[in-house]
Amino acid sequence: MLLCIDCGNTNTVFSIWDGERFLCTLRTSTHHSRTADAYFTWFSTLIKHYGIETDITEVIISSTVPRVVFNLRVFADRFFNCRPLVVGRPECLLPHPPRVDAGTQVGPDRLVNTAAAFDRHGGDIIVVDFGTATTFDVVAADGAYVGGVIAPGVNLSLEALHMAAAALPHVDIAKPQKVVGTNTVACIQSGVFWGYVGLVKEICARIRGERDREMKIIATGGLAPLFQQSEDLFDRFEDDLTMHGLTVIHAYNKEQGTL
């Protein structure tokens, strides 16, 4: 069995892959100070709760928070007796290496999403990931990541607005009943919701125009369904895109004999 770990700025997700399907997906908040023992206590408790029989022999990690990687590596070595494959490290091979400016460090999450999107849909893809940041990843016809766009995430924008303007409350994102709000909460929700609808439409349109071709738009991340149901912005929404990408990269490294 393969344990896939995706560590983002806000949450860390663990999924167990048995070679055909994901048996379960577990989520915890990201803390750089969490020890390997703490990870295992949390992980083993939930696995026991769900009654899942596991025999994990391999681990792959994607992390946008470098400080947590050490403890996750110790976690894999101590409790599963394996050396984890870490996306972004030189020893981790990619099916299609990125084509970006020399010296550019591409985020592991973007490399993983690229691998997943190409494996499922082929090339000429825009992957929109609603995370702490809202990212747009451009996947070329041959499967390579060739650049993208980074914008503040939806919840990050709401939090920044609340912190910077003392009179404005913190609100949850939702589709407002109408564009013009008649109270403070509705005004904020309208600005953020329709603002991001416009952001996604305009950026995707400009990417398509710049590359002068039709491109599928694949969305992932927790808030993507909210925008998809309202505006039909994407061709598909896939909540397991990142985890699928980890299995693709792991399988490729096994084929190349690096594991």
C-alpha positions in Angstrom: 0.0 0.0 0.0 1.1 3.6 -0.7 0.5 6.4 1.7 0.2 9.8 -0.2 0.8 12.9 1.9 -0.1 16.4 0.5 1.0 19.1 2.9 -0.4 22.6 2.1 -0.1 25.9 4.0 -3.4 25.3 5.8 -4.1 21.5 5.8 -2.2 18.3 5.4 -4.0 15.4 3.7 -3.2 11.7 4.0 -4.6 9.1 1.6 -4.0 5.4 1.4 -3.8 3.9 -2.1 -4.1 0.1 -2.5 -3.1 0.1 -6.1 -6.7 0.5 -7.4 -8.5 3.0 -5.2 -8.1 5.3 -2.2 -9.2 3.5 0.9 -9.6 6.6 2.9 -8.6 10.3 3.1 -7.6 12.0 6.4 -7.1 15.7 7.0 -5.3 17.6 9.7 -4.1 21.2 10.1 -0.6 22.0 9.1 1.8 22.7 11.9 5.6 22.7 11.4 6.2 21.8 15.0 4.2 18.5 14.9 6.5 15.6 15.6 6.6 12.2 13.8 5.2 10.6 16.9 2.3 13.1 16.9 1.5 12.3 13.3 1.5 8.6 14.0 -0.8 8.9 17.0 -3.3 10.9 15.0 -3.0 8.7 12.0 -3.2 5.3 13.7 -6.1 6.5 15.9 -8.3 7.5 12.9 -7.3 4.3 10.9 -8.4 2.2 13.9 -11.6 4.3 14.2 -12.6 3.6 10.6 -11.6 -0.1 10.9 -9.2 0.0 8.0 -6.6 -2.7 7.7 -3.3 -1.2 6.3 0.0 -2.6 5.4 1.8 0.6 4.2 5.1 -0.1 2.5 5.7 3.1 0.5 5.2 6.8 1.1 5.2 9.8 -1.2 5.1 13.4 0.0 4.3 16.7 -1.6 4.8 19.7 0.6 4.6 23.5 0.1 5.8 24.0 3.7 9.5 22.9 3.7 9.7 22.9 7.5 7.3 20.0 7.9 9.1 17.7 5.5 11.7 16.5 8.0 9.2 15.2 10.5 7.1 13.6 7.8 10.3 11.8 6.6 11.0 10.6 10.1 7.3 9.5 10.4 7.7 7.4 7.2 11.0 5.9 8.3 10.2 5.2 11.9 6.7 3.7 11.5 6.7 2.3 8.0 10.4 1.5 7.6 10.6 3.2 4.2 12.4 6.2 2.7 9.6 8.5 1.3 9.7 9.9 -2.1 9.5 13.7 -1.9 8.2 15.7 -4.9 10.5 18.5 -5.8 13.7 16.7 -4.6 16.3 15.8 -7.3 15.8 12.1 -6.7 12.1 12.4 -7.5 11.7 12.1 -11.3 8.7 13.7 -13.1 6.9 12.1 -16.1 7.2 15.5 -17.9 9.7 18.0 -16.4 8.6 21.6 -16.3 9.6 24.2 -18.8 10.1 27.5 -16.9 12.8 30.2 -16.5 16.1 28.9 -15.3 16.4 28.9 -11.5 12.6 28.9 -11.0 11.4 26.6 -8.2 8.0 25.3 -9.1 5.8 24.4 -6.2 5.4 20.6 -5.6 1.6 20.9 -5.5 1.7 22.4 -9.0 3.9 19.7 -10.4 1.6 17.1 -8.9 -1.6 18.7 -10.3 0.1 18.9 -13.7 0.9 15.2 -13.6 -2.6 14.3 -12.6 -4.4 16.5 -15.1 -2.3 15.2 -18.0 -2.7 11.6 -17.0 -6.5 11.9 -16.9 -7.2 14.4 -19.7 -4.1 14.8 -21.9 -2.5 18.2 -22.6 -3.6 21.7 -23.2 -5.1 22.0 -19.7 -5.6 24.8 -17.2 -5.7 23.6 -13.6 -7.4 26.0 -11.2 -6.6 25.1 -7.6 -8.6 26.9 -4.8 -6.2 26.6 -1.9 -4.6 29.1 0.4 -3.6 30.7 -2.9 -5.8 30.4 -6.0 -3.4 29.0 -8.6 -3.7 28.5 -12.4 -1.4 25.8 -13.8 -0.8 25.6 -17.6 -0.2 22.1 -18.9 1.2 21.9 -22.4 0.2 19.5 -25.1 3.1 17.2 -24.1 2.2 17.2 -20.4 4.9 19.7 -19.2 4.1 22.5 -16.7 4.9 25.7 -18.6 3.9 28.4 -16.1 0.8 29.8 -14.5 -0.7 32.4 -12.3 -0.9 32.9 -8.5 -3.6 35.0 -6.8 -4.6 35.3 -3.2 -6.9 32.5 -2.1 -10.6 33.2 -1.4 -10.4 32.7 2.4 -7.1 34.6 2.6 -8.8 37.6 0.9 -11.7 37.5 3.4 -9.3 37.3 6.3 -7.1 40.1 5.0 -10.2 42.3 4.5 -11.3 41.6 8.1 -7.9 42.3 9.6 -7.2 45.4 7.6 -10.5 47.1 8.2 -11.6 47.1 11.8 -15.2 47.9 11.1 -15.7 45.0 8.7 -16.7 41.6 10.1 -15.3 38.2 9.1 -17.8 36.4 6.9 -18.0 33.0 5.2 -17.9 32.8 1.5 -21.3 32.1 -0.2 -23.1 33.1 -3.4 -25.1 36.2 -2.6 -28.7 36.5 -3.6 -27.9 39.5 -5.7 -24.9 41.6 -6.7 -25.8 44.8 -4.8 -25.7 44.0 -1.1 -28.0 45.8 1.3 -26.0 45.0 4.4 -22.3 44.7 5.2 -22.1 40.9 5.1 -23.9 40.7 1.7 -21.7 43.5 0.3 -18.5 41.6 1.3 -19.8 38.2 0.0 -20.8 39.8 -3.3 -17.4 41.5 -3.7 -15.5 38.3 -3.0 -17.7 35.9 -4.8 -18.3 37.8 -8.0 -14.7 39.1 -7.9 -13.4 35.6 -8.0 -15.8 34.6 -10.7 -14.5 37.4 -12.8 -10.9 36.6 -11.9 -11.2 33.0 -13.0 -13.1 33.9 -16.2 -10.6 36.6 -17.2 -7.4 34.8 -16.4 -8.5 31.6 -18.2 -9.7 33.6 -21.2 -6.3 35.4 -21.3 -4.4 32.1 -21.0 -6.3 30.6 -23.9 -5.8 33.8 -25.9 -2.1 33.9 -25.2 -1.6 30.2 -26.1 -4.0 30.6 -29.1 -5.8 27.3 -28.6 -8.7 25.7 -26.8 -7.8 24.4 -23.3 -9.8 22.4 -20.8 -10.3 23.9 -17.4 -10.0 21.4 -14.5 -10.7 22.7 -11.0 -9.7 21.3 -7.6 -9.8 22.5 -4.0 -12.6 22.9 -1.5 -14.3 26.0 -2.8 -14.3 25.0 -6.5 -17.8 23.4 -6.3 -19.3 26.6 -5.0 -18.1 28.5 -8.1 -18.8 25.7 -10.5 -22.5 25.3 -9.5 -23.1 29.0 -9.8 -21.3 29.9 -13.0 -20.2 26.7 -14.9 -16.7 28.0 -14.9 -14.9 24.6 -15.3 -15.1 21.6 -17.6 -14.6 19.3 -14.6 -14.1 19.4 -10.8 -11.9 16.8 -9.3 -11.4 16.8 -5.5 -8.8 14.0 -5.7 -6.7 15.5 -8.4 -3.6 16.1 -6.2 -3.7 12.7 -4.6 -4.0 11.1 -8.1 -1.0 13.0 -9.2 1.0 11.6 -6.3 0.2 8.0 -7.4 1.1 8.9 -11.0 4.5 10.3 -10.0 5.2 7.4 -7.6 4.3 4.8 -10.4 6.6 6.6 -12.8 9.5 6.5 -10.4 9.0 2.7 -9.9 9.0 2.3 -13.7 12.3 4.2 -13.9 13.8 2.0 -11.1 14.5 4.9 -8.7 12.5 3.2 -5.9 
